[in-house]
Every structure is written in C-alpha cells, then in structure tokens.
Amino acid sequence: MTEEIILRAQKHYMAKYKEGFPLLSKETVENIDSLYQEGSIVVLLDSSGSFIGRGYYGIQNKGIGWILTHKEKEAIDSLFFQKKIAAAINKRSPFYHKEDTNAFRVFNGEGDGIGGLTIDCFGDYYLINWYSLGIYQFREEILSALTLLIQPRGIYEKKRFDKKGQYLEDDDFARGTPANFPLLVKENGVNIEVNLNDGAMTGVFLDQREVRKKLRDQYAKGKTLLNTFSYTGVFSVFAALGGATKTTSVDLAKRSLELTEAQFRANEIETNTQEIRVEDVFNFFDYGVKHGLKYDIVVLDPPSFARSKKNTFSAKKDYTALLKSAIDLTEEGGLIIASTNCATFDMKVFKGFVSKAFKEKSYKYNILEQYSLPGDFPTHPSFPEGDYLKVLFIKKQASL
Ligand code: SAH
C-alpha cells in the first residue's frame, strides 16, 4: 500500500483548484519534497486545512501529479479506476457501433478523469499510454478494469516516463494474446496499418480523424497534394482515395518510405502513381521554389519540436516561416491545411501566425475550416491546455 501525502495549495491557486483545476505542479502546490514516492496518494488542502481533492503523485512533463476526485470520502482504488474507465467506454458507445471505424481513443487523461493515462482502441487490441511512473503504479488496477469491462484480445502499453519524460524502449506487450503486426484497422472505411509494439508511435494519429475525412470527402478530388512531415502518409492515402490526381509525401525518416507504401497498398492504391520522398522538408521547400513547383493542397503537420541535421524547428518560433514556404508552393486558389499539436500556444496565436505569414507574402486568404480535438479526445473544462490540437484549412487568394 502506498503512503498518503498531504499537500497545500499555493495561495494564488486556491480559487483555481476549488474550481476544479486538476494538475499538481511545483508552482501551484507548497512544500514539494523530492523524496515522495511515485504513485503515492496525495490529499490537497487549502490554507485553512480543508479538503480540496485527492489524487496521485507522478512526475511528468506537465507537472507532478493529478487530482482525481473532489469527494472527500472517495478512495483511489480498483473500484475507482473501474468506474472511470466504464464511464469513458460508455461515452464512446457510438464508436463501438460504427462499422467503418474501429480505431479511436477510449480514455483521454484528465478529460476522462485521470490525468497521465490514455487508452486507445485498435480493433480488438488496446494501447495504454502511461505518462508517469506514478500512474504506472496503478497498472494492475487499470489493466484488470480494462480486461473486466472489454475483454480485449490483447493489451499493449507505452511507458512514457524515461528520465526526459519520453518513451521508454521496451517490449510493449502487456496482456492477452499478442497481435500479428502490422495490424489492419479501419477509419471511415479506410484501411490503416498500425504496429503497437514498435517504438513510441503506432503509425497513425487518431486525433486527426475528422481532418482526414474532410480532406477526402470535400477537398481532394482532382487536386495535387503535398503532404509534409508525412510519417506513414495517412493524409496522402485519404487524399488519393478522395480522388487526388497525385500525392507527394515528404518525411525525413527512412522508414516512412516503406510504411507509406504499405498504407497505399493496404488500400489498393498503386504506389507508383504516388511520390514518396525521404527528405528534409526544409530542403524540399528550397528545391520546390527553385523549380517552380506548385500544388493545389499543401498539408503542414510538423512535430512541436524537431531537430534534423541542418534545421531545428520549434512550432512556436518557426510556424510562420513554415507557412510562408507553404504559400510559395501553393497555387493561387489552393489550400493549405495547417496543423499543430503544440500545447504552448492557442488557436488565437496560431491564427496570428497565419495572418502574419500571408501578410508578409502579400496574399489574401480565408479560413474555410477549423478543427480542434474530436469527441473521443474530451478535455477538462478547467484545463484548456489539454486541448492541444489546432487545424486550419486556409484558402490562398489573390495577391494583395
Ligand atoms: N503528419 C503525420 C504525422 C507527423 S509526425 C500524420 O498525420 O501521420 C512528425 C513527422 O515529422 C515524423 O515522421 C518525423 O520523421 C517528421 N520530421 C521531423 N522533422 C522533419 C523534417 N525536418 N523534415 C521532414 N520530416 C520531418
């Protein structure tokens, strides 16, 4: 049994905590001791010693733990995890009844009541992400709850808590029957190959589901598409299935070539009709400008931070420049799909980048579509930072 830690909220954060703010951090809580054990139960009190909430201690990039309940009598035990996971599954019942989609998020951290934990469904298999050693202490309770409630064929897990708060390389099989990878899942009728036991990423980012569908159903027909930071090329596959005349996928990772070819093949698209380039996007932009390349649609979906041999990219600092390069390669009347998962700025700031880029390039634009996280990625009302995804469909208009 883990020990219970009593913590007091910082004066300035008391009101916020009473409104339901769920994150514990060095700035918001007094007297943190570095010797606390990961997974200890935390009781948060106000300055007069009254109960605010109960949660757990677990260091991750965002903070040092999460409040899980505001009910003084509620214990954090097997039944607690079972209740939370059952509620999350219930909420996804429309997804469980879809014929054409079987990959979605079942549990989204604090948005479903437990910060530091996510669970995704990939057909008959489930993937758990543990964001701290603290939440990992409840592994048995959580695995048992999931097994009891769903009986998955197999469960995989990602331990995202090495010393830098990153993915810890390991065999990620956790329970049940191992899957044969690649595993084929469906999203809006499209086949997607995933691998739940090959590093930090699975092959698809589920939070872009609505964006991919929109691209396929309403924008791709008869168009050429440049997909930058393309990873396994799923945006390209959706565009091709939507009738794009040609897609060009650009990613620096060597493996993106075979993985992208595999995604095309899984959907019976001839790979030789599509272009896949293993290359630094920034080099490709230079090349494209030099050769006067233009595309009807350009997808920008960079990581929040990336370092390549020649370039360091930070979404917060460099997104405007990235947009400017994309404007160069987009036909007039064409579309830029700009996306970011960077949590350190919001949609308003993101739109500011767009405005600046178009102004500096002397083009008019208008925003046709706007997306944030889909319904299976609910966020916590008192923790808007959790709503990290921002996507804009921007039409490049005539020059100013
Ligand atoms: N858009 C993808 C997800 C992108 S993940 C999708 O929808 O599935 C980020 C990708 O950016 C990774 O595959 C990584 O290899 C790639 N990347 C990072 N820096 C890059 C660079 N400078 N040039 C090209 N690709 C880069």
Residues whose N, C-alpha, C, O or C-beta is under 5 A from the ligand:
A	BS01	SAH	G203 F205 T228 F229 S230 Y231 T232 V234 V250 D251 L252 A253 E279 D280 V281 F282 D301 P302 P303 A306 S308
